Amino acid sequence: KDIETGLAKDPELQAQMMYVMAEAYKGIILYPRAESLLTHAVEIRRRTLGPDNPETLRSMYQLADILIGESRYREAEKLCRDTMDAQSRVLGSEHRDTLMSVRLLAMILDDEGRYPEAEKLNRRVLEVARRVFGPQDPLSLNVTNNLAVNLNSEGRYSEAEKGFREVLEV
């Protein structure tokens, strides 16, 4: 409530504090509170910074992640695709934030049982992340794990095991 009223004259700081508080709520699995704050942060950042500003896009990514936590996959997918498209245009297709959004979209598709689509995206992100950031980078390892989960869901157990072991070794 203090953020809403006390920071109304400084919308950029207000949006930043909403983002921070939303992250805290997300961490303790209070998704509705996090969603409300992130929705406001996205609105403020779109208005003050513009729809293609990296901070606006980062807030949109986090909001999509919250929607996944609430099992609202269709909404999360749409928001994630919009975010990913804007990030690709603004930041480039190999920027970490763009790759994180592609990774998130693959997670959504996997959660929806759309395994071949998820696998394709996971493999794309993994190739770029390993080349750009290295195989031991947290993004590379996270996507390796996600791909292994995806392969496991498809019943491709030996391939999944290879990915899980790779992550475990690092």
C-alpha positions in Angstrom: 0.0 0.0 0.0 2.9 2.4 0.7 4.3 1.7 -2.7 1.0 2.5 -4.3 0.5 5.8 -2.5 3.9 6.9 -1.3 5.8 6.5 -4.6 3.0 7.8 -6.9 5.1 10.8 -7.8 8.1 8.6 -8.9 6.6 6.0 -11.2 9.9 4.4 -12.2 10.8 3.8 -8.5 7.3 2.7 -7.8 7.5 0.1 -10.6 10.9 -1.1 -9.4 9.6 -1.6 -5.9 6.5 -3.4 -7.2 8.8 -5.7 -9.1 11.0 -6.4 -6.1 8.0 -7.1 -3.8 6.5 -9.3 -6.5 9.7 -11.3 -6.6 9.5 -11.7 -2.8 5.9 -12.9 -3.0 6.8 -15.3 -5.8 9.5 -16.7 -3.6 7.0 -17.6 -0.9 4.4 -18.8 -3.5 1.9 -16.0 -3.0 1.2 -15.8 -6.7 -1.9 -13.7 -6.6 -0.1 -10.9 -4.8 2.9 -11.1 -7.1 0.6 -11.1 -10.1 -1.2 -7.9 -9.0 2.1 -6.1 -8.4 3.7 -7.2 -11.6 0.6 -6.3 -13.6 0.9 -2.7 -12.2 4.6 -2.7 -12.7 4.1 -3.6 -16.4 1.5 -0.9 -16.8 3.7 1.7 -15.2 6.7 0.7 -17.2 4.9 0.6 -20.5 3.6 4.1 -19.8 6.8 5.7 -18.5 9.6 3.7 -20.2 7.8 2.4 -23.3 6.6 -1.0 -24.4 10.0 -2.1 -25.7 12.2 -1.0 -22.8 14.2 -3.9 -21.3 12.8 -3.2 -17.8 9.2 -3.4 -19.2 10.1 -6.6 -21.0 11.7 -8.1 -17.8 8.5 -7.3 -15.9 6.4 -9.0 -18.6 8.7 -12.1 -18.4 8.2 -12.3 -14.6 4.5 -11.9 -15.0 4.4 -14.8 -17.5 6.4 -16.9 -15.0 3.8 -16.1 -12.3 1.0 -17.1 -14.6 2.7 -20.5 -15.0 2.8 -20.8 -11.2 -1.0 -20.3 -11.3 -1.4 -22.9 -14.1 -2.7 -20.2 -16.4 -0.8 -21.6 -19.4 -2.7 -20.0 -22.3 -2.3 -16.5 -20.8 1.4 -17.2 -19.9 2.1 -18.5 -23.4 0.6 -15.4 -25.1 2.5 -13.0 -22.8 5.7 -15.0 -23.1 5.5 -15.0 -26.9 4.8 -11.2 -27.0 7.8 -10.7 -24.6 10.1 -13.0 -26.6 9.2 -11.3 -29.9 9.9 -7.8 -28.5 13.1 -8.9 -26.8 14.3 -10.5 -30.0 13.6 -7.3 -31.9 15.1 -5.0 -29.2 17.9 -7.0 -27.6 18.6 -9.6 -30.3 17.9 -13.3 -30.5 21.0 -14.3 -28.6 20.6 -11.9 -25.6 20.3 -13.7 -22.3 16.8 -12.1 -21.6 15.5 -13.3 -25.0 16.9 -16.8 -24.4 15.3 -16.9 -20.9 11.9 -16.1 -22.5 12.3 -18.8 -25.1 13.3 -21.2 -22.2 10.1 -20.1 -20.4 8.0 -20.7 -23.4 9.5 -24.2 -23.7 8.5 -24.9 -20.1 5.0 -23.8 -20.8 4.7 -26.0 -23.8 6.1 -28.9 -21.8 3.6 -28.3 -19.0 0.9 -28.4 -21.6 2.1 -31.7 -23.0 3.4 -30.2 -26.2 6.6 -32.1 -26.0 8.0 -31.9 -29.6 7.5 -28.1 -29.6 9.1 -27.8 -26.2 12.0 -30.0 -27.2 12.7 -27.9 -30.4 12.8 -24.7 -28.3 15.0 -26.2 -25.6 17.5 -27.5 -28.2 17.6 -24.1 -29.8 18.2 -22.2 -26.6 20.8 -24.8 -25.5 22.8 -24.5 -28.7 22.9 -20.7 -28.4 23.5 -20.6 -24.6 26.4 -23.1 -24.8 28.0 -21.2 -27.7 27.5 -17.7 -26.3 27.8 -18.3 -22.5 29.5 -21.6 -22.2 28.3 -25.1 -21.2 28.7 -24.4 -17.5 26.7 -21.2 -17.5 23.6 -21.4 -15.3 21.3 -20.9 -18.3 23.0 -23.7 -20.2 22.7 -26.0 -17.2 19.1 -25.0 -16.6 18.1 -25.7 -20.2 20.0 -29.0 -20.2 17.9 -30.0 -17.2 14.7 -28.8 -18.8 15.5 -30.7 -22.0 16.1 -33.8 -19.9 12.8 -33.4 -18.2 11.2 -32.9 -21.7 12.9 -36.1 -23.0 11.8 -38.0 -20.0 8.2 -36.9 -20.5 8.5 -38.2 -24.1 9.7 -41.6 -22.8 13.2 -41.1 -24.2 14.8 -42.2 -20.9 18.4 -42.8 -22.0 18.7 -39.4 -23.6 17.1 -37.8 -20.5 19.5 -39.7 -18.3 22.5 -38.3 -20.3 21.2 -34.7 -19.8 20.6 -35.2 -16.0 24.0 -36.8 -15.5 25.6 -33.9 -17.4 24.0 -31.4 -15.1 24.8 -33.4 -12.0 28.5 -33.7 -13.0 28.8 -29.9 -13.3 
